[in-house]
Amino acid sequence: MIFSLVAVGILAIATPLLTRWLKARVFWLIALAPAALFGITLAQAPGVLAGTPVTETFPWIPQLGIELSFRMDPLALLLALIVTGVGALVLAYCARYFSDDEPGLGRFAALLLAFAGVMYGLVTSDDVIVMFVFWEATSVLSYLLIGHNTGRKSSRGAALQALTVTTFGGLAMLVGIVMLVMASGTTSITEIVANPVGGTLGQVAIVLVLLGALSKSALVPFHFWLPAAMAAPTPVSAYLHAAAMVKAGIYIIARFAPGYADQPLWQPLLVTIGVLTMLVGGWRAMRQYDLKLILAYGTVSQLGFLTIMLGFGTRDAALAGAALLLAHALYKATLFLVVGIIDHATGTRDWRKLSGLGRRMPVLAVIASIAVASMAGLPPLLGFVAKESVFASLLEATSGGAGQSEFWAWFALVGVVLGSVLTVAYSLRFIWGAFSTKADVGAIQLHNTGFGILTAPLVLSLATIGGGVAAGTVDALVAPYADTLPGPHEQHLALWHGFEPALAISAGVLLLGFVLMRRRRQVARLQAKLPQAVDAGREYVQFMRALDRFAAALTTRIQRGGLPAYLAVIIGVFVLGLGLSAALNRSWPEGVVPWDYAVQPFIALVMGMAAIGAAIAGHRMTAVLLVGVTGYGLVLLFAMGGAPDLALTQALVETLTVVVFVLVLRRLPQQIAARNKAVRKGLRAALGILAGTVMAVIAVIALGAREAASISAELPALAAEAHGKNIVNVMLVDIRAWDTMGEIAVLVAVATGVASLVFISGRAAPVERMEGGGERRNRPVLNSSAVSRQTWLLAGRTLSPQNRSIIIEVLVRLLFHPAIIVSIYLLFVGHNQPGGGFAGGLLAGLALVARYLAGGRYELAEAVPIDAGKLLGTGLLLAVGTALSSMFFGLQVLESSWFEASIPVLGEISIGTSTIFDIGVYLVVFGLVLDILRSLGSEVDRQQEDQEDDEEDAEYARPSTSDTNPAKPNQAEGGSR
């Protein structure tokens, strides 16, 4: 299973590239992935249903007991077949649904395929933490899929609403999961269900888990996000909102039911919310004119139906619920696909504008009729088999004896019957509205959609028929899960059980639903008269607006003093919070060593004087240089303290920081507070002194708080085990590689943030090559000799004479290539000597800085004619790829491997996966520097040049004095150019 998920992930990553070649035909290709998974899952079915689950386990975070654990049991089998089977058909449908020029087609295809893989991982995960990771991934992917049409405000709003609601539920669910894990001592779902957590803790935890399930499956009061999500393309609605994502919450209910259905809050909570959701969804569906919204509210209603049955807690109810789960996925996905075809053919989904489609699109009408009949519960379809089993199981539960269970059985039965009447009514409303001939509606022009687009809904409708006729096969599929719940094994799925009360209820439901549809006008008038006391969607919008207003008011109140005021608040909270903690501390160290060597206090004195000087300096450049002194002082402290790696890295970082400061300061006034003088200097000084004092005290306390022996004594042995002698580098790329991977991800985010703040049209905007010849009249013009690569530094041809520095040019000519070579040397020797990818990348970046300073932005473009984003992405991909590749060899994530060999002349060499990881770090750091240079350097240069050119143009356009005042003809002569 894990390898199948990885394969789907790799294919999803490659899908945007494949789309460039295959266009919409890419869906045929990627549909093979879920189809193959469907075949693999189906092949595992006999053993799984016979009581032999398929399990796979890979170590992940052993310290926390978290594993990449997957388990294919009967419930996972049912959901996996739905996810992969419907997913394959929907992807194939997309090949006909989308045109080749659809905006963002590659992105959409990749996301939909990734969603199929994530859902497969969710339903097969046996580790509750891993399951939650997949759970949240479905929320993110659904957000991106719902908001596919980024140009539409409705799509963006619906996507954000779905993400907000499901994420809120997910956070509550996470708290419940952590409580269950802490109480049970395991992350295995199988063990958590087999040994349920009892008491108040167990009840609170399971209610929090159910809260996540309710929000994901759009149950009351979270139901409003699902109809809004119909702004998504129809394939998204057919897959996410009929067969997959909304089933995730139902799956969680079904998964935990065998262990927690006897909890006091379980049955009342789920049955009440299920009945309420079923009635609200059905009632609202009766009011809709958009075919897609009829199905959306109908889906809400059916999700309530599923919640009642799978949350009821008995074996027969679970059997009926599992059958209904399968039936709903088949008929509802079919109907969404049908609506997509109607929309494509007619350009509308409003049934008030549709007439005569039944005659003009007979095959589509037959397919839709089969699905609608199954939804309404007509024989011989799977929906009828499931619904009759529902009535039979609830009837049986009502005679189980007195008490709470009997009450909730009656409550559920009445609610299901009323909800089913509404289901029949809106099912008839859908089929009548879509395909009937209406006298007051004129003929509508049809666009040819082709027969191929009918394939997916046709297969699903045939499966609906097959499921009803072969009810015994469906019973064999769902009964093993139902048998895990308590209760007599009396019910089984069959197309005909004889004349019994359940059949009479089914007939009565059909009759009442038909009457309700016939009286649709009276029902519409009644609905219009009834006040809409509670509208969750409206309440959500009002709440979000109130939250925005509160945030704006709070921000306006506390952020009106500028940067000094913000810093004062932050530092003040720091001083009060940690200062109070330090004052209450009772574990002071026994002794304090004032310094380790004689030079240390002098270095500290210089650093302190520089810090004070930076605080009182009136010139920005002076302040930057003084801040740099404090950094270089730290370099000396590291070097003299026996930490050459830290000293080297700190020196490079400090140098680069000073360069970045200088690049930014070019567009700022030279003087600090030239217009607005500093106020409350005493308060600022006091805050600064207090912050420094508190930090020093906290450092002393922390150094004296150690109780156990330091792990530093074990680091040399760990480094040797990792085939390295440089402990610092081994820590970064091997022992604590997770931290390093997170840090380089932050660097990528920083580079992206800087670029987005400066660029308007993308990172590539300032990368102007010398062949362009695009200089304005106040810039040197490049002739054909300018592009010659006989010399690699062309400052004389690209910079104005007053901006050139011969000394810098000579130094750069001498030092650039050696610096690059040394940076690569640092990269590859870092495992055993001072250096590494971070230091090497910084040195290469500083070499690039020098080249930019010598030759300007054109030389920078010539030096690295590669998009910085590609370097950043390649580096991050190498690091992440190294992390994942180890799993293919049965190792833990980020566990290193080495290749050792004896090579003539070179001697013994040892190359490990940690080296590849370090290369990724090198590329990320180098890409970050390049991005900063192009953002704060080249782009700022270009903007400044454009500004100067605009000023020159304005000067040329301004009338001369001789034109406006003929009496003084020679006055303007001195200003001629």
ZITAGI-V131745 format. One record per helix or strand of 3 or more residues. SS is the DSSP state (A for helix, B for strand). FROM is the first residue (numbers start at 1). TO is the last residue. Records with the same first field share a line. If there is no record, write none. Layout:
# ZITAGI-V131745
SS: FROM-TO + FROM-TO
This chain:
# ZITAGI-V131745
A: 2-49 + 62-64 + 74-97 + 105-124 + 128-146 + 153-184 + 189-194 + 199-216 + 224-231 + 234-239 + 245-260 + 264-285 + 291-311 + 315-346 + 351-353 + 357-360 + 362-376 + 382-398 + 404-435 + 452-469 + 471-482 + 501-518 + 520-529 + 536-558 + 562-583 + 598-616 + 620-640 + 644-665 + 681-703 + 712-721 + 727-735 + 737-758 + 763-766 + 770-772 + 784-787 + 795-798 + 801-803 + 806-829 + 837-863 + 868-889 + 913-957 + 961-964 + 973-975
B: 54-61 + 66-72 + 898-903 + 907-912
